[in-house]
Amino acid sequence: MSLAHLLVRHALAAPERPAIHHGAELHATYGQWAARSAGLAQHLHDAGLHPGDRVLLYMRNHPRYLEVLWAAWWAGLVVVPVNAKLHTKEVEWIVDNAQARWAFVTADVAPAPLAGLERQVDVESPAADALLAPAEDMSAVPVAERAAGDTAWLFYTSGTTGRPKGVMITHRNLMTMGMTYFVDVDNISAADAIVYGAPMSHGAGLYAIPHLMAGARHVVPLSGGVDPAELFALGRALGPLSTFAAPTIVKRLVDHAEETGLTPADAASAFKTIVYGGAPMYVADIRRALRVMGPRFVQIYGQGETPMVGTALSRRHLADTGHPRYLERIASVGVAQTAVRIRVADEQGRELPVGEIGEVLVKGDSVMAGYWRNEQASAAAIRDGWLFTGDVGCLDADGFLTLKDRSKDLIISGGSNIYPREVEEVLLTCAGVAEAAVVGAPDPEWGEAVVAFVVPVAGTQLTEAALDRHCLEQIARFKRPKRYLIVSQLPKNNYGKVLKTALREQLAAQSV
């Protein structure tokens, strides 16, 4: 079954039901959404795109994101969602690796043509208006047949080699994620609404699936992003909203509520459920959020390779303040979601006893099919059906998972994954740089900040401004270091390996 069948079902049963809002204004009913997606699917077919071909989505949050997404699935295509903050060079690498044929963009994100495409369409252009003209008869545009194991969503996530890997997410994976939401995260009815403040190219966009399953409404802010005042106003106008937010977004919402004197009752009138994840949530921050905004929160843990499905810390767990291990529980990421099994293992994949720290493994129908055109990485990541996440943690006797650290030196800043080696490789191409090491440092706003230790070539004068300018020319702004520390040498072990633990300790000592 294709994900497009979900849209067809609601378009037939309730064509006049409100479906997509742009701000507070209605953009499309379910019938209109389906007709536009069907029309575009027909154009894609007529242009010679075949089931399994890749189509890039590179845009800010936009109501047409949903129409294009479901049109691609209607035509049997694979969607390649791209972070709108990536540098053009990074996007063009993805275009080439995915062998994408078309791209749908917004001009503010992609002002110039991307190399390697057959066609690039600005979704706000007259050309897009023509492509998205409603099909006169949806039944004349049959949904392309796709198997449950066919790829639907090719998500590029940074890798330790400095190049991203394409995670092959299937229709089965996304159907599993959608249905698991109802069991482990929240109930949804047709009267509910989800708002997309966080990027639709990531987890926030995937939560369109369970909300479509329920025939709920989808709200895209006029700003296309996170403006707390705007989101609270939309919630009051359209009814309490649900949303997915990284901890840094939760903090902004809580700051706004506190600064404007809103009560938990006021927050309840604007937000039904705020699902948080994607980065560490500190205990003090979630306790403050619960105090200021009330019991609106649910935590999930997953990753691109098992999208939005791993563990969940429910509203009930967050409210159970009388539990003797309450503080430990809210510091955890919860218990295994219904669709998966979780275990903690050693380097050989052997299960560890309760309380021992090891790598987190996940198994179930949400786990990816593998990495695109990368059999070696696929074989390393999935062994005997278990996904080796690269995250380090431990399970307690009640099944609660607590993450202790992340292997591969992954940095999560503002909910975005940043791999140090990718940044280091860019720094090493800067004139005058002899060595570079990048680590994450705790940051009260972003969770972690990127810090670069740079050793200059002997006799060379390096400046922070020159390093920053070089990074901005090569990688996305959010990946560049927030601090540059120019040092005479890097701490290393006997084998010449940089001791990043020592660098983190140095930063911690400086912050005392």
C-alpha positions as CSV (number, residue, x, y, z in Angstrom):
1,M,0.0,0.0,0.0
2,S,1.3,3.4,-0.9
3,L,1.2,6.3,1.5
4,A,-0.8,8.2,-1.2
5,H,-3.8,5.9,-0.5
6,L,-4.2,7.6,2.9
7,L,-4.9,10.9,1.1
8,V,-7.3,9.3,-1.4
9,R,-9.3,7.8,1.4
10,H,-10.0,11.1,3.2
11,A,-10.6,12.9,-0.1
12,L,-13.3,10.5,-1.0
13,A,-14.9,10.3,2.4
14,A,-14.7,13.9,3.5
15,P,-13.7,16.1,0.5
16,E,-14.9,19.4,2.2
17,R,-13.0,18.8,5.5
18,P,-10.3,21.5,6.1
19,A,-6.9,20.0,5.5
20,I,-4.1,22.6,5.0
21,H,-3.9,26.1,6.5
22,H,-1.3,28.7,5.6
23,G,-1.3,30.8,8.7
24,A,-4.9,31.0,9.9
25,E,-6.3,30.9,6.3
26,L,-7.5,27.7,4.6
27,H,-5.2,26.7,1.8
28,A,-6.9,23.4,0.8
29,T,-9.6,21.0,1.8
30,Y,-8.9,17.3,1.6
31,G,-10.6,17.1,-1.7
32,Q,-8.5,20.0,-3.1
33,W,-5.3,18.6,-1.7
34,A,-5.9,15.3,-3.3
35,A,-6.9,16.8,-6.6
36,R,-3.8,19.0,-6.8
37,S,-1.5,16.1,-5.8
38,A,-3.2,13.9,-8.5
39,G,-2.7,16.6,-11.1
40,L,0.9,17.0,-10.3
41,A,1.4,13.2,-10.2
42,Q,0.0,13.1,-13.8
43,H,2.4,15.8,-14.9
44,L,5.3,13.9,-13.4
45,H,4.3,10.8,-15.2
46,D,3.8,12.6,-18.5
47,A,7.3,14.1,-18.1
48,G,8.8,10.6,-18.1
49,L,9.4,10.1,-14.4
50,H,8.9,6.5,-13.4
51,P,8.1,4.8,-10.1
52,G,11.3,4.7,-8.0
53,D,12.8,7.9,-9.5
54,R,13.9,10.5,-7.0
55,V,12.5,14.0,-6.6
56,L,14.2,16.6,-4.3
57,L,12.3,18.9,-1.9
58,Y,14.5,21.8,-1.0
59,M,12.4,24.6,0.4
60,R,11.3,26.4,3.5
61,N,8.1,25.2,5.2
62,H,5.3,25.8,2.8
63,P,1.8,24.5,2.3
64,R,2.7,23.2,-1.1
65,Y,5.3,21.0,0.6
66,L,2.5,18.6,1.5
67,E,0.9,18.7,-1.9
68,V,4.2,18.0,-3.7
69,L,5.1,15.2,-1.2
70,W,1.9,13.3,-1.7
71,A,2.0,13.9,-5.4
72,A,5.4,12.2,-5.6
73,W,4.1,9.3,-3.7
74,W,1.0,9.2,-5.9
75,A,3.3,8.9,-8.9
76,G,5.4,6.2,-7.1
77,L,8.4,8.4,-6.7
78,V,11.0,8.6,-3.9
79,V,11.1,11.9,-2.1
80,V,14.5,13.3,-1.1
81,P,13.9,15.9,1.6
82,V,16.7,18.3,2.0
83,N,17.5,20.6,4.9
84,A,16.8,24.2,3.8
85,K,19.9,25.4,5.6
86,L,22.4,23.3,3.6
87,H,25.0,25.0,1.4
88,T,24.4,24.7,-2.3
89,K,27.5,22.6,-2.8
90,E,26.2,20.1,-0.2
91,V,22.8,20.0,-1.9
92,E,24.3,19.4,-5.3
93,W,26.3,16.5,-3.9
94,I,23.0,15.0,-2.7
95,V,21.4,15.6,-6.1
96,D,24.3,13.7,-7.7
97,N,24.4,10.9,-5.2
98,A,20.6,10.3,-5.2
99,Q,20.5,10.7,-9.0
100,A,17.5,13.0,-8.5
101,R,15.7,14.1,-11.6
102,W,13.5,17.0,-10.5
103,A,13.6,19.4,-7.6
104,F,10.8,21.5,-6.0
105,V,12.2,24.6,-4.2
106,T,11.4,28.0,-2.8
107,A,13.4,30.9,-4.3
108,D,14.7,32.1,-0.9
109,V,16.3,28.7,-0.3
110,A,17.4,28.0,-3.9
111,P,17.8,31.3,-5.8
112,A,19.9,29.8,-8.5
113,P,19.5,26.5,-10.5
114,L,21.1,23.4,-8.9
115,A,23.5,21.4,-11.0
116,G,22.5,18.0,-12.2
117,L,18.7,18.3,-12.4
118,E,16.4,17.9,-15.4
119,R,14.0,20.4,-14.0
120,Q,13.8,22.8,-11.0
121,V,10.4,24.2,-10.0
122,D,9.8,27.1,-7.6
123,V,6.6,26.2,-5.8
124,E,5.6,29.8,-5.8
125,S,5.9,30.3,-9.5
126,P,3.3,30.2,-12.3
127,A,4.9,27.0,-13.5
128,A,4.0,25.4,-10.2
129,D,0.5,26.8,-10.4
130,A,0.1,24.9,-13.7
131,L,1.7,21.7,-12.4
132,L,-0.6,21.7,-9.3
133,A,-3.8,22.5,-11.2
134,P,-6.4,20.1,-9.8
135,A,-7.1,16.9,-11.7
136,E,-10.6,17.0,-13.1
137,D,-11.1,13.3,-12.2
138,M,-8.9,11.8,-9.5
139,S,-10.0,8.3,-10.5
140,A,-8.3,8.9,-13.9
141,V,-5.0,9.2,-12.1
142,P,-4.4,5.9,-10.3
143,V,-2.0,5.7,-7.5
144,A,1.2,4.0,-8.7
145,E,1.5,0.5,-7.1
146,R,4.3,0.3,-4.6
147,A,5.3,-2.6,-2.4
148,A,5.6,-2.1,1.4
149,G,9.4,-2.5,1.1
150,D,9.8,0.1,-1.6
151,T,11.6,3.3,-0.7
152,A,9.4,6.3,-0.1
153,W,11.7,8.8,1.7
154,L,15.5,9.0,1.0
155,F,16.8,11.0,4.0
156,Y,20.4,12.2,3.9
157,T,22.0,12.2,7.3
158,S,25.6,13.2,8.0
159,G,28.2,10.4,8.3
160,T,31.5,10.0,10.0
161,T,33.3,10.1,6.6
162,G,32.3,13.7,6.1
163,R,29.8,12.8,3.4
164,P,26.1,12.2,4.2
165,K,24.5,8.8,3.8
166,G,21.1,8.3,2.2
167,V,18.8,6.5,4.6
168,M,16.3,4.4,2.6
169,I,12.9,4.7,4.4
170,T,10.2,2.5,3.0
171,H,6.4,2.8,2.9
172,R,6.2,0.1,5.6
173,N,8.6,2.1,7.8
174,L,6.5,5.2,7.5
175,M,3.2,3.4,7.9
176,T,4.6,1.8,11.1
177,M,5.7,5.2,12.4
178,G,2.3,6.7,11.7
179,M,0.3,4.0,13.5
180,T,2.8,3.8,16.4
181,Y,2.1,7.5,17.1
182,F,-1.5,6.7,18.1
183,V,-0.3,4.0,20.6
184,D,2.7,5.6,22.2
185,V,2.7,9.3,21.6
186,D,-0.9,10.8,21.4
187,N,-4.4,10.3,20.2
188,I,-5.5,12.3,17.2
189,S,-8.9,13.1,15.9
190,A,-10.1,14.9,12.8
191,A,-10.7,18.0,15.0
192,D,-6.9,18.2,15.8
193,A,-4.3,20.2,14.0
194,I,-0.5,19.9,13.7
195,V,1.7,23.0,13.1
196,Y,5.0,22.8,11.3
197,G,7.4,25.2,12.9
198,A,10.4,22.9,12.8
199,P,11.7,21.9,9.4
200,M,9.3,19.7,7.4
201,S,12.3,18.0,5.8
202,H,12.9,16.2,9.1
203,G,10.8,14.7,11.8
204,A,8.2,17.5,11.9
205,G,7.2,16.7,8.4
206,L,7.0,13.0,9.0
207,Y,4.3,13.6,11.6
208,A,2.1,14.7,8.7
209,I,1.5,11.0,8.2
210,P,-0.3,10.1,11.5
211,H,-2.3,13.4,11.3
212,L,-3.3,12.5,7.7
213,M,-4.3,9.1,8.9
214,A,-6.7,10.8,11.3
215,G,-8.0,13.4,8.8
216,A,-6.7,16.2,11.0
217,R,-5.6,19.7,9.9
218,H,-2.1,20.7,8.9
219,V,-0.9,24.3,9.7
220,V,2.1,26.0,8.1
221,P,3.0,29.3,9.8
222,L,3.2,32.3,7.5
223,S,6.8,32.8,8.8
224,G,7.6,29.3,7.7
225,G,9.5,28.7,11.0
226,V,9.4,29.2,14.7
227,D,8.0,32.5,16.0
228,P,6.6,31.7,19.5
229,A,4.1,34.6,19.4
230,E,2.9,33.5,16.0
231,L,2.5,29.9,17.1
232,F,0.6,30.8,20.2
233,A,-1.7,33.1,18.1
234,L,-2.3,30.3,15.6
235,G,-3.2,27.9,18.4
236,R,-5.7,30.3,19.8
237,A,-7.2,30.9,16.3
238,L,-7.4,27.3,15.1
239,G,-7.7,25.4,18.3
240,P,-5.0,23.8,20.4
241,L,-2.2,22.6,18.1
242,S,0.2,19.7,18.2
243,T,3.8,20.0,17.1
244,F,7.2,18.4,17.0
245,A,10.0,20.5,18.5
246,A,13.7,20.2,19.4
247,P,14.4,21.2,23.0
248,T,15.7,24.6,21.8
249,I,12.3,25.3,20.3
250,V,10.6,24.1,23.5
251,K,12.8,26.6,25.4
252,R,11.7,29.4,23.1
253,L,8.0,28.6,23.6
254,V,8.4,28.4,27.4
255,D,10.4,31.7,27.4
256,H,7.6,33.4,25.5
257,A,4.9,32.0,27.8
258,E,6.8,33.1,30.9
259,E,7.8,36.6,29.6
260,T,4.2,37.4,28.5
261,G,2.7,36.1,31.7
262,L,0.8,33.2,30.2
263,T,-0.6,30.6,32.6
264,P,-0.8,26.8,32.0
265,A,-4.4,27.3,31.1
266,D,-3.4,29.9,28.4
267,A,-0.9,27.4,27.1
268,A,-3.6,24.7,27.0
269,S,-5.7,26.9,24.8
270,A,-2.9,27.1,22.2
271,F,-1.2,23.7,22.4
272,K,-2.5,20.3,22.8
273,T,0.7,18.3,22.5
274,I,4.4,19.2,22.1
275,V,6.5,16.2,21.2
276,Y,10.1,16.9,21.8
277,G,13.2,15.1,20.7
278,G,16.3,15.2,18.4
279,A,18.6,16.5,21.1
280,P,19.2,16.2,24.9
281,M,16.5,17.8,27.1
282,Y,17.9,18.8,30.4
283,V,15.9,17.9,33.5
284,A,15.7,21.5,34.7
285,D,14.4,22.6,31.3
286,I,11.5,20.0,31.1
287,R,10.6,20.7,34.7
288,R,10.4,24.4,33.9
289,A,8.4,23.7,30.8
290,L,5.9,21.5,32.7
291,R,5.5,24.2,35.4
292,V,5.0,27.1,32.9
293,M,2.9,25.4,30.2
294,G,1.4,22.4,32.0
295,P,1.2,18.7,30.9
296,R,1.5,19.2,27.1
297,F,4.7,17.3,26.6
298,V,5.8,13.9,25.3
299,Q,9.4,12.9,24.5
300,I,10.4,10.6,21.7
301,Y,13.8,9.1,20.8
302,G,14.5,7.9,17.3
303,Q,16.9,8.7,14.5
304,G,16.8,9.0,10.7
305,E,17.4,5.2,10.4
306,T,14.3,4.4,12.5
307,P,12.3,7.6,12.0
308,M,10.5,8.9,15.1
309,V,10.3,5.4,16.5
310,G,12.6,4.2,19.3
311,T,11.4,5.1,22.8
312,A,8.7,7.4,24.2
313,L,8.4,9.2,27.6
314,S,4.7,9.7,27.9
315,R,2.7,12.5,29.4
316,R,1.8,10.1,32.2
317,H,5.4,9.4,33.0
318,L,6.2,13.2,33.0
319,A,3.3,13.8,35.3
320,D,4.1,11.1,37.8
321,T,6.0,13.3,40.2
322,G,5.4,10.9,43.1
323,H,7.4,8.1,41.7
324,P,10.5,7.4,43.7
325,R,12.7,7.6,40.6
326,Y,10.9,10.5,39.0
327,L,14.0,12.5,38.3
328,E,15.8,9.6,36.8
329,R,12.8,8.8,34.6
330,I,12.4,12.3,33.2
331,A,16.2,12.3,32.5
332,S,15.6,9.2,30.4
333,V,14.1,9.0,26.9
334,G,11.4,6.6,28.1
335,V,10.5,3.0,27.2
336,A,10.5,1.1,23.9
337,Q,7.7,2.1,21.5
338,T,5.2,-0.6,20.6
339,A,6.6,-1.4,17.2
340,V,10.2,-2.0,18.2
341,R,12.5,-3.8,20.6
342,I,15.3,-2.0,22.3
343,R,18.4,-3.5,23.8
344,V,21.8,-2.3,25.0
345,A,24.8,-4.3,23.7
346,D,28.6,-4.5,23.7
347,E,30.8,-4.0,20.7
348,Q,30.0,-7.6,19.5
349,G,26.3,-7.0,19.8
350,R,25.8,-9.1,22.9
351,E,23.1,-7.9,25.2
352,L,24.3,-6.3,28.4
353,P,22.7,-6.6,31.9
354,V,20.4,-4.0,33.3
355,G,22.3,-0.8,34.2
356,E,25.4,-1.5,32.1
357,I,26.3,1.1,29.5
358,G,26.7,0.1,25.8
359,E,25.4,0.8,22.3
360,V,21.6,1.2,21.8
361,L,20.1,-1.3,19.3
362,V,16.7,-1.1,17.8
363,K,14.7,-3.8,15.9
364,G,11.3,-3.6,14.2
365,D,9.3,-2.5,11.2
366,S,10.4,1.1,11.5
367,V,14.1,0.3,10.8
368,M,15.4,1.5,7.5
369,A,16.0,-0.8,4.5
370,G,19.7,0.4,4.4
371,Y,21.9,3.1,3.1
372,W,21.5,4.2,-0.5
373,R,24.3,2.8,-2.7
374,N,26.3,2.0,0.3
375,E,26.3,-1.7,1.1
376,Q,29.3,-1.6,3.4
377,A,27.6,1.0,5.7
378,S,24.3,-0.9,5.6
379,A,26.0,-4.1,6.7
380,A,27.7,-2.3,9.5
381,A,24.5,-0.6,10.7
382,I,22.1,-3.5,10.5
383,R,23.2,-6.9,11.8
384,D,20.7,-9.8,12.3
385,G,17.9,-7.3,11.9
386,W,19.2,-5.0,14.7
387,L,20.0,-1.4,14.0
388,F,23.2,-0.3,15.7
389,T,22.4,3.3,16.4
390,G,25.8,4.6,17.5
391,D,24.1,6.1,20.6
392,V,25.4,5.0,24.0
393,G,23.1,4.4,27.0
394,C,21.7,2.0,29.5
395,L,18.4,0.4,30.4
396,D,17.0,0.3,34.0
397,A,15.0,-2.6,35.5
398,D,11.7,-1.0,34.3
399,G,12.8,-0.7,30.7
400,F,13.6,3.1,30.7
401,L,16.5,4.0,28.4
402,T,18.9,6.7,29.4
403,L,21.3,8.1,26.8
404,K,24.8,8.6,28.2
405,D,26.7,9.8,25.2
406,R,26.8,9.5,21.4
407,S,29.5,7.5,19.7
408,K,31.1,8.9,16.5
409,D,31.4,12.3,18.3
410,L,28.1,13.4,16.9
411,I,27.1,17.0,17.9
412,I,23.5,17.9,18.1
413,S,22.9,21.6,18.0
414,G,19.4,23.0,17.9
415,G,18.1,19.6,16.9
416,S,20.4,19.4,13.9
417,N,23.1,16.7,13.6
418,I,26.6,17.9,13.0
419,Y,29.6,15.5,12.6
420,P,32.9,17.0,13.6
421,R,34.9,15.3,10.8
422,E,32.9,17.1,8.2
423,V,33.7,20.5,9.7
424,E,37.4,19.4,10.3
425,E,37.8,18.5,6.7
426,V,36.6,22.0,5.7
427,L,38.9,23.7,8.2
428,L,41.9,21.8,6.8
429,T,41.3,23.2,3.4
430,C,41.8,26.7,4.8
431,A,45.1,28.3,4.0
432,G,47.4,28.3,7.0
433,V,45.6,25.5,8.9
434,A,47.9,22.6,10.0
435,E,45.5,20.6,12.2
436,A,41.9,20.9,13.4
437,A,39.7,19.1,15.9
438,V,36.0,19.9,16.5
439,V,34.0,19.0,19.6
440,G,30.7,19.9,21.1
441,A,30.3,22.0,24.2
442,P,27.2,22.3,26.3
443,D,25.1,25.4,25.4
444,P,22.0,26.5,27.3
445,E,20.1,27.6,24.2
446,W,21.2,25.1,21.5
447,G,22.0,22.1,23.6
448,E,25.5,21.9,22.1
449,A,27.7,24.4,20.3
450,V,30.4,23.6,17.8
451,V,33.9,24.5,19.0
452,A,37.0,24.2,16.7
453,F,40.5,23.8,18.0
454,V,42.9,24.9,15.2
455,V,46.7,24.6,14.9
456,P,48.2,27.1,12.4
457,V,51.0,26.3,10.1
458,A,54.3,27.5,11.6
459,G,54.9,31.1,10.9
460,T,51.2,31.7,9.8
461,Q,48.8,34.1,11.5
462,L,45.2,32.8,11.6
463,T,42.2,34.9,12.6
464,E,38.8,33.7,13.7
465,A,37.2,35.9,11.0
466,A,39.2,34.2,8.2
467,L,38.3,30.8,9.6
468,D,34.6,31.7,9.9
469,R,34.6,33.1,6.4
470,H,36.1,30.0,4.9
471,C,33.5,27.8,6.7
472,L,30.6,29.9,5.5
473,E,31.9,29.4,1.9
474,Q,31.9,25.6,2.2
475,I,29.3,24.4,4.6
476,A,25.9,25.3,6.0
477,R,25.8,28.2,8.5
478,F,24.5,26.0,11.3
479,K,27.4,23.6,11.0
480,R,30.1,26.2,11.3
481,P,31.9,26.5,14.7
482,K,30.5,29.0,17.2
483,R,34.0,29.4,18.7
484,Y,37.5,29.1,17.2
485,L,40.4,28.4,19.6
486,I,43.8,28.8,18.0
487,V,46.3,26.6,19.8
488,S,49.9,25.5,19.4
489,Q,49.2,21.8,19.5
490,L,46.4,19.2,20.0
491,P,46.5,16.6,22.8
492,K,47.2,13.1,21.3
493,N,47.8,9.6,22.5
494,N,50.8,7.4,21.7
495,Y,49.2,6.5,18.3
496,G,48.8,10.1,17.3
497,K,45.0,10.1,17.8
498,V,43.6,13.4,19.0
499,L,42.2,13.1,22.5
500,K,38.9,14.8,22.1
501,T,38.0,13.9,25.7
502,A,40.9,16.2,26.8
503,L,39.6,19.0,24.6
504,R,36.1,18.7,26.2
505,E,37.7,18.7,29.6
506,Q,39.6,21.9,28.7
507,L,36.4,23.6,27.7
508,A,34.6,22.5,30.8
509,A,37.5,23.9,33.0
510,Q,37.2,27.2,31.2
511,S,33.5,27.4,31.9
512,V,33.9,27.0,35.6
